[in-house]
Amino acid sequence: MDKKTTAEMLKAHVYKLSHEIGERGIFKYDNLNRAAEYIEGEFRSYGYEVDFQKYNIRNRVFRNIIVTKTGVGRPREIVILGAHYDSMKNPGADDNASAVAGLLETARIFSS
């Protein structure tokens, strides 16, 4: 694992989510969808299959993003990593773009 690459990737993900996309949530629905599309695209670029758990709030469809990877050494063991990608009344760098960035970087590292 290249620590410099990891740090650069983490910063890039946080910047994308919090600055380029910005506030994401029920009242910033388009931005929330842009964030979901970005996250989905990143997972797919690492070779993962992506699925969604959809639900409705106020006549709009929202989605949880689900990615599964079967382990090689211990395929029966389960590890769950998670983060929420919405934010409340701010760009959300620390709520919760930083956790999403960590999740995406973990996925990138485990993909190889």
N, C-alpha and C positions, 0 to 999 in steps of 0.2 A: 504494500500500500504506500503510495507516494503522498506524504503529509501535505506537501505544497499543493498538489492537485486537489486533494480533499478540501483543503481550506478555500481554494479558489472556487470549487464547485459549490460549497456551502454558501459562500458570499453571493455567487451568481444566482442561486435559487432564491435566497432571501431578497435580493434586489429585484428579481423578476416578479415575485409575488407581492412584495410590499411597495415597490416604487412604480414598476411598469404597469402592473395590474391594479394595485392599490386596495382600498377597502373592499372587503368581500363578505357578503352576507345576504340575509333575506331582503334587505332594502337596497342592496347593490347586487342584484340578481345577475346582471350581465357580467360583472366582474367575477362573481362566484363561478359562473360557467366558464369564463376564460381561465380561471385558476384550475378548475377541474380538467379542462382540456389540456392545459400545460402539464399537469401532474400525470395524466393518462399518457400523454405523448412521451414523457420522460421514461415512465415504466416500460412502455412498448419499445422505446429505443434501446433499452437494456435487455430486451428479449423476453419480457414477461407477458403473460396473458392477463388482460384486465377485465374485470367484471364489475357490475354496479348493483348496489342495493338502492332501489328508487323508493321515494316516499313523497307525499304531497303535503304542502303547507300553503294555505291561502291561494288555492287553485294554481300553484306552481309546482313543478316537479324538481325535487332535489335528489342528490345521489351521494351515497357513500361509495368510495372507490375501494375495490377489493382486489388484491393481488396475492396469488398463492404460488409458492415454490416448494417443491418436494426436495428434501435434503438428500445428499448422497450417502454420507456416513451413517446417519441416523434418520432414515426416512419416516419412521413412526413417531418421532418426537415432534412436538408442536411448539413453536415460538411465535408469539403474536407481537407485532410492532404496530403502533398506531399514532395518528396525529389528526387534529381537525384542521381544515384548510380555510375555514371562514374567519372573519375578524369582526370586531365591533367598534364602530365609530372611529377607526384609525387605520392606517395602512397595514398594521398587523405584523410588523417585523418580529416582535417578541410574542405576538399572540395571533397566529401561531406559525408564521412563516419559518421561524428557526427550527421548529420541530419537524415541519414538512421537509425542510432542507436536509436535516439529519436522516430522515426516513428515506428520501430519495438517494442520498449518498450511500447509505447502508445498502440499499437495493443495487446500486451501481457496483459496489465492491463485491457483493455476493453473486452478481451475475456472471463474473468471470471465473 
